[in-house]
Amino acid sequence: MPQAAFDCVIRAGRVGTAVDEFDADIGIQDGTIAAIGRDLAAGAIEIDARGKLVLPGGIDAHAHIEQLSAAGIVNADTFESATTAAAFGGTTTVICFAAQHRGMNLMTVVADYMALARKGAVIDYTFHMILTDPTKVTLEEHVPALVAQGHSTLKVFMTYDLLNVGDEGLLDILLAARRNKAFVCVHAENHGMISWMGKKLVEKGYTAPKYHTVSHPRGCEAEAFTRLIAFAELIDQPIMIFHVSTAEGVDVIRRARGRGLKVFAETCPQYLFMTAKDLDKPGVEGAKWMCSPPPRTEADQEAIWQGLALGDLQVVSSDHAPYAFDATGKLSAGANPSFKQIANGLPGIEARLPLLFDAMVSKGRLGLPKFVELTATAPAKIYNLHPRKGSIAVGADADLVIWDPKRQVALADGMLHDRTGYTPYAGRTVRGWPETVLRRGEVVVRADKLAARPGSGAFLPRTGGAAAAPLGRLAADMDPARNFGARLY
Ligand SMILES: [Zn+2]
């Protein structure tokens, strides 16, 4: 019997990238794509992809996994369950968080999350480091040491009592990032507005989950984006604005980008497919749809789609933040909590790609190449995982998803693989489903079964890369040539 030319050949599928669609075989050798062509020689494993789409594995650049909240609530997923859910949903790389809480040593925090991922992850992973305690030691010793180990994004909160770093903390972090060629991702909402509105609402008895949406007035997004962008411009530090939810927020980003600033932006399925009305349910049921920022209106959805179409927003991530709808999660403060006592966040790591595939490929909004771009190629490039990840090219990791474009799936509670037991998209039917998933050439999902061992996911060390490189356009106040010689960097 002739020796197989490849470890695996995916035969006769329709291959899609962020720029092209074509019929081809893909030959895989040693975990990477070795050949793309017609009538390739035999593989030791042959996968028939006739009538199917072969797309790059998804990259989910924003997922909270096995993370302890500031309020001490552990999220419902372990690395094993969250990355299993990711794999079933066609995602082969995740960027999750190593979350420092106040008083914690960042070195220890990162080592702890690395150990959890090493034990449980079934897909490849890398981290954003959440900084809530930007002390001198953290910024001047730990951040440089961790960046050198391949942890090159800092994540900052501008809101939440126990997480937000304040204006000066944010400036300190932007400067530390610039010094270390790291990238900065930000949860940008005005803290005072949210805090004040929350108190007013609760005082007057408006405690149901739907009032959570009111407590994050839409203006708190544009205000924080504007302030953040002014800070980033002062420091000359590129930023990523996470989970954009409002039309006004999109406008602020568009104007900044129009001025040539390196402002990148992300949105999530909850801002494209949900509105505030989804929280208007009897009792505390609406808690299942609670996330921050909250879903807004249909007009915002349209503005965000337009932002994606024009490139003002580049990435769609899940912001997977799973809490079970019980006393371990959403209802940890009792059976009848006020919205202020309910953990924020939704499960979404598995549904992200099917929801977007249905909207963009099956229903045609923005089309297949843009689907691949927003969910794989752009996050790979921005977070410096490309060309290893994010596309289908010779030499790239063979992270490939074979989609059945015709399969219709009615989403329902309990059918996905995370541990919340519910999906905010229950009752919707999507067309198109990830059928077979390969991670570095290995079949990890096939015929609705997982074939990957916990811990088989690999850590992807990263440098900041091109997106994180400053413009070199110094603000006058930071430029010794124009600030009377003050050296502030
Ligand atoms: Zn998040």
Boltz pocket constraint, residues with backbone or C-beta under 6 A from the ligand:
constraints:
  - pocket:
      binder: B
      contacts: [[A, 62], [A, 64], [A, 319], [A, 320], [A, 321]]
      max_distance: 6.0
